[in-house]
Amino acid sequence: MNGVFLTIILIGLLILRMNIIVILGVATFWAYYFWGGGELMNVVYDIWDASNREVLLSIPLYILAGSIMSQGSIAKRLILLMRSLTRPIPGGLAIAGLLSCGVFAAISGSSAVTLLAVGSIMYPALIQEGYSRPFSIGMLCAGGTLGIIIPPSIPLILYGVMTQKSIADLFLAGTGPAALILIVLSIYAMTVNWSQRGDLWNISEILQSLRGAAFALLTPVIILGGIYSGYFTPTESAAVAVLTALAVETFAHKNGLLHILTGRFAAFGGTLRETGQLVWRVVGDTSTLMGSLFPILAIALSLNVFMTYEQVPTRIVETMTTFIDSKLLFLFMTNILLLAVGLFLDIGSAILILSPLLPPMAQDYGMDMVHFGIMMIVNL
């Protein structure tokens, strides 16, 4: 009876469009009060135990690295390089935008940062080149979403934390689907804009843009190569990403993101006020994103601990298998559910809510949880 009443309350809160932290908070305290012996202090203990994980540090670090690069010139340099490579191809500028989104996502790990950094440059250029506004917006939004599966991906880190699966395995598994989506989007952009052709390749332009974007291209190689080779953990790679972004933007691109630390205001032509505003904006963007994510993550992890202890996923699996005995039917219903959830919740909230429930069910049907995680995140 308590479970039914709790379900009704949660559905009502969703209909009322309450904040996700309220919904998770109600579910957590209700579960601990009625099914956990009324020991509400256990919520605090479980939040601390669940949040005391080194890998969680990688999330703010990747966001900080992305914020640094979005304020610098990495996105512009990537776009110039991709544009020089795709110039004679039909829809070349659109394809250049997609490729830039893919490479930038491999550096920042965030769809929002990728869309902001690349979209702010590409959208005016697309309109100026004669691309329609609906296509330009749709293409940039589709390219920006590549950040959810191109490693290092923050949604993949969240899924790995919630399911206790290897972050490195999830990163590696996301590479293939991301490349496939990028190829399909590029083919569509080329087909729809067949008349949009540029000049032939200019070798000097390619070499010049390649020289300008060399450090930007080297960054994802350092990050992902360090993870896959075993030299870095995901958290260490996030710290390396921040240091690399600072070094590249300050010393290689000379954008002065470290003016306030180096004291070289005159050399870069900046002022103390401008530098302070820039640093404040970078740190502020990161703090805003993390301030909204971490409280939700902490409560979701606490609820996950309780549900695992009470074997809630196991009971759900036992009930489901009595009604659904086909893996294909389970996958079909799951994808419909994920599509519906994705319409109402952002991907981070959806992962935190569904990860304790769906992956154990998928595993019981014989699916690998890493494979299911990629499918789940792409669908959301």
N, C-alpha and C positions, 0 to 999 in steps of 0.2 A: 504493500500500500504506500509506503514511504517513497519507493521508487517511482510509482505512478504519479504521485503528487509532485515529486521533484521534477519529473518530465513535463508535467503541465505548467509548472512555474517557469521552467527554462524556455518552453515554447512561447509562453506569454511575454517573457522578457525580450525574446528575439523579435516578436511581432511589434512590441513597443519600441524597438530599435534602441534598446539600452546598450550602454557601453559594454564591450566584451569583458572587461575586468569585473564589472558588476555581475555578469552572468556566471563567469567562472568562480567568483567569490561566493555567490549564493550556493552554487553546486558543491564547492569544497566544504564550506562550513556546515551545510546541511548534511553532507555525507559523514563528516567527522562527528557531528552532534548525535545523529540518529543511529549510525552504523558503526561508529568508532568509540562507543562508550561515553560520549559526551565530553571527551578530553580535548577541548579546543586548543589547549596549549600545544598539542601534537602538531597542529597546523604550522605553528612557528618553527618547531623542531624540524619538521619535514621540509619546510621551505629552505631552511639553512642547509640541511644535508643535501638536498637535491640541487641547490644553487652553488654548492661548493665544488665546482668542476672547472678545471683549468680551461677546457675548450670553450666555455662561455666567454672568456676574455677575447676570443678571436672575433666575435660579432662587433663590439664597438671599435676594435682596431681596423677591421676591414671597412667599416663605415667611415672612420676617420681618414683612412687612405683614399677612399673614393671622394670624400669632401675636399681633401687637399687637391686632388687632381682635377676635380670639377671647377675649381677656382684658378687652375693653372692653364697651360697651353697644350697639354697632352691630347685632349680631344681634337683640338684644331689641327695639330700635326698629324694625327691619325687620319683625319678626314682628307687632308691634302694628299697624303700618301695613297689612300684608297681611291681617291678621285683620279690621280695620275695613272693608276693601274687599270681602272675601269672606264676610262674616257671614251674609247671607241665602241664600247659595248652598248647595245640598246638598253635604255634605262640605267645607264652607268652611274649617274649621280645617286639614284635611289639605292642601287647595289652598294655603292661606296658607303652610304649611310648605314646600311645593314651590317656590312663588314666592320665598320667603325664601332657600331654598337656591340658586336661580338667581341672585338679585341678589348674595348674599354670595360665590358662586363667581366672579362677574364682578369682585369686588374682590380676593379672596385668591389665585385661580388654583390652589387646592389642594382636592381632594376631602376629604382627611382633616381639614383645618382647617374646611371647611364643615360636615362632618358633626358635628364636635365642638362647634362654636359654636352651630349651629342645633339639632342633636339634643338637646343637654343641656337646652334650654329647651322644645322642642316635645314631646318624648316624655312628660314628666309631664303636660303640658297635654292631649295626645291621650287618654291613659289616663283622666284626670279627666273628660273630655267623653264618655266611653263608647265610644271607639274600641277595637277589639280589639288585644291586644298584637302578634300576628303582623302585622296590617296596619300598625300604627304603626311597627314596626321595619322592615318591608319598604319602606314609603313613604319613611322617612327615609334608608335606605340607597340607594334609587333616586334620591332627590333629591340626596343627597351626591355621587353619581357624575357629576352634571352638571358638576362642576368639571373633568372631564377634557377637555371640548370647549368649554365656555363660555370665551371669552377674557377675561383672559389665562390660558392653561392651561399648566401645567408639562409635562405629557406632549407637548403640541404643540411646546413649545420644544425638548424632547429630540429629537423626530422631526425638527424643522427643523435642529438641530445635526448630527444623524447623516446626514441626506440633503442638507444644504447648500441647503435650500429657504427661501424667504422666510418669516420668522416672521409678518409682518403678513398675508401671503396666507393662511397657515394659520389665523390668528385669525379672519379674515373668513370663511373657508370653514366654520369650526366654528359660526358663529352660527345658520345655518339649521337644521342637524340638531339643535342644542341646543333651539331654539324648538319644533321638531316633537316632540321627546321630551317636553318640558315640557307641551305641549298634550295629548299622548296620556295621560301620567300623570295630568294634571288631570281629563280626561274619565273615566278609570277610577276615580279617587278619588270623583268626583261620582256615578258610577253605582253603585258598591258601597255608598256611604253616603248613599243617597237620603233616608233618614229623618233624617239629621243636619242639621237646619236651625237657623239662629239667628234673631235678631230682624232687623227691617228696618234699612236703612242709617241710621246716625246721623251727620248732617253735621258736628256739632260734634266728634264722636269722630274722624272722618276728618281734619278740619282740624288737630286737635290732634296726632294721630299723624303726619300729613304734616309738620307743623312740626318734630316731634321727629326725624324720619328724613330731613330735607331734606339734611343734610350727607352722610349715608350714601348717599343716592341720587345725590348729586353726584359721589362718588368714582369710580365706574365710568365716568361720562361724561367726567371729566377724563382717566382712564387710556386708555380706548379711543379717545376723540375725539382725544387727542394723537397716538396711533399712526396712526390712519387719515388724519388730516389732514396727517401728515408732520412735525409739530412735534417728536415724540419718536421715538426708536428704542425697541425693546422694552426695552433695558437702562435707558434714561433713564426710561421710563414706570414701570419697577419702582422706581427711586429716588424718583420722584414719588409712587408709591403708599405707600412707607414714610413720607415726609414728610407726606403728606395724612393717613394714619392717625394719626400722632403728633399732628398739629395738631387733627384732629377730636376725638379721644378726650380730649386734654388741655384744649383751650381751648373747644371747642364743647360737648362732652358733660361736661367737667369730671370725668373719671374719674381724673385724677392720674397718668397713666402717665409723666409727666415730672417728678414731684415731686422726684426726686433731682437733676434738673438745674435746676429753677426755684427750689427752696428754699421752696416755698409749702406746707409740710406742714400748718401750722395752718389755712390757708385752706381746704384740701380735707379736713381732718380725718384725714389719714393720719399714719403714723409712718415713721421712717427704716427700721426693720426691715421693715415691711410693703411699703414701696416697693422696698427691695432684693430682697426675695423675689419681687416681681412682675416686676421687670426681669430677675432671674436666670431665672425661669421662661420668660419670653418668649425671651430669648437662648438658653437651654438647649434649648427645643423646636426652635428653628431649627438650632442646632448639631448636635443629634442627628440630625435628618433629613438635613442636608447631609453629616455625617460618614459616614453609611451610603450616600449616593448618589454623592458625588464620586469616591471611589476606583474604584467600578464604572464610572462614566462615563469616567474617564481611561483605564482599561484597554480598555474597549470602543472608544473613539476610536482608540487605538493599533492595535487589531486591524482597525478599519475602514480606517485608512490603509494597512496592509499588504495587505488584501484588494483594495483599489482599485488599488494599485500592481501587484499580481500578476494583476489582471484576473479575480479569482475570480467576481464576479457575472456578468461577461460569459460565462465558460465555463459557468456554471450555466444561464444563459438559453439558450445555444446547445443545451445538452443537453435542457432542458425543452421547447423548441419542437419538437423531433423527436418527442416523445411527446404533447404537448398542443398542438393547433393551434386550439383554440376559446377565445375570451376568456371566454365564459360558464362553460366547464368549469374554466378557471383560477381564476375568481372563486369558484366553488363550492368547489373544493378548498382555496383559500386561506382562505376563511371557516371551513371545518371545522378547518383547522390552527390558525387564530387562536383559535377557540373552545376547542380542546384545550389550547393553550398558556396561555390565560387561566385555566384551571382550576388550573394548577400554579405559575405565576409571577406576581408582581405586575407591574403595567402598565409600570413603569419598566424593570425587567429585561427584559421581553419586547420593549420597543421597542429597547433597546440591542442585543439579540441579533439581532432579525429585520430591523431597518431597513437594514443593509448588503446584505441578500439580496433581500427581497421587493419593495421599490419599484423597483429596476432591472428586475426581471422584469415587473412590472406595466407599466412604461413601454414595454418591448419589445412588449407586447400592445396597445399603443395607449392606455393609460390615463394620465391626468395624475397626477403624483406627489403633488400637493396633495390631489386628490380621493381617491386611494388612501390617503393618510395619515389622512384623516378616517374613512374606512371601517375602516381597520385599528385605530385607537384606539378607536372606538365598539365594535367587536367585542371587543377585549380587555377 
